[in-house]
Amino acid sequence: MKSMKFFTDWEGPWILNDMVYDLCKYLFKDEEFFRRLSQYDDYLAYVEKMTNYSAGDTLRLVAPFLVAIDVKEEDIKKVTSSVKFIEDAYNAMSFLTKKYTPVVISTTYEICLKETAKKIGIHDNLYGTKLTLKNYKINERWKNWLIRKVDEISSLPEIDIKNPNKKATEYLNRLFWKEIKNSPFWKVMNDVIVINAEKKREIADRCKGSVIAIGDSISDVKMLELAKNRGVAIAFNGNEFALEYADVAIISKTAYSEAMIVDIFLSRGKEGLLEYEKSDHILLDKLKDTEIYFDINEDVIEKSLKMRKKLRGEAGELG
């Protein structure tokens, strides 16, 4: 049975932080910079539907700024050292790994993923965005030019994908696809291999049998869509993007809830899953403050967003 796999996102289902958001706040002393790029990412993926762009490619957009500020591996490790896990994450993952193989597919940078996953005993089958920290030999004039853009980006109006602010989108379109494209930072962007929505789906699709996947946000939708067609798609405290593609909505403070759903599906199938409340599952009595839904409506979405915000704060508001 150990050969049976489950696929899961990392930030949201297992940890509370958005680590690159935290890294940007730490390096640039600015909360709005990453938020605006995250909103722009949603805009490019869902409104402009830019060719060769997928939800989660925010980390491509961030990379030149990290190089400009000479980020070090030690900086990244410092930020990840204070990561906060979902309640009961260690015990829930330990329960699952005795029977199954977790495949963690996360948009976050690979170094962030590896540093945090080892804290709860996961060392293999980790897929994160590769960030090159090699010396690009970019001169200080170019670095200073890009660093000055941080404040400009932060001061842009919010970008709501239902009614995108034209001033903000035009500024960012010009910056990334004209100015940076004609700068030494274009290579930095192209060197980043993002585990975006499309990559997540590709990795999960390598599984030959049924697919069970856990996600919570916009970068998980294609993986969840695959799982919905070939097994079961779980949204754990998901936002409206993830919930649109989910079979199961878990609204919970504890990771035991997702561990139970994974175990029941892999051992008893969909029929067992639908009757989980009647089961004698060992984790059932550990599900404090947990609601599980198979019929996802506006009320469920509202409850999920409320729990997401309660647990993750600002990180929970990102797409």
Buried (B, 14 or more C-beta within 10 A) or exposed (E): EEEBBBBBBBBBBBBBBBBBBBBBBBBBEBEBBBBBBBBBBBBBBBBBEEEEBBBBBBBBBBBBBBBBBEBEEEBBEEBBEEBEBBBBBBBBBEBBBEBBBBBBBBBBBBBBBBBBBEBBEBEEBBBBBBBEBEEBEBEEEBBEBBEEBBEEBBEBBEBEBEEBBEEBBEBBBEBBEEBBEEBBBBEBBEBBBBBBBBBBBBBBBEBEEBBBBBBBBBBBBBBBBBBBEBBBBBBBBBBBBBBBBBBBBBBBBBBBBBBBBBBBBBBBEBEBBBEBEEBEBEBBEBBEEBBBBBEBEEEBBEBBBEBBBEBBEBBBBBB
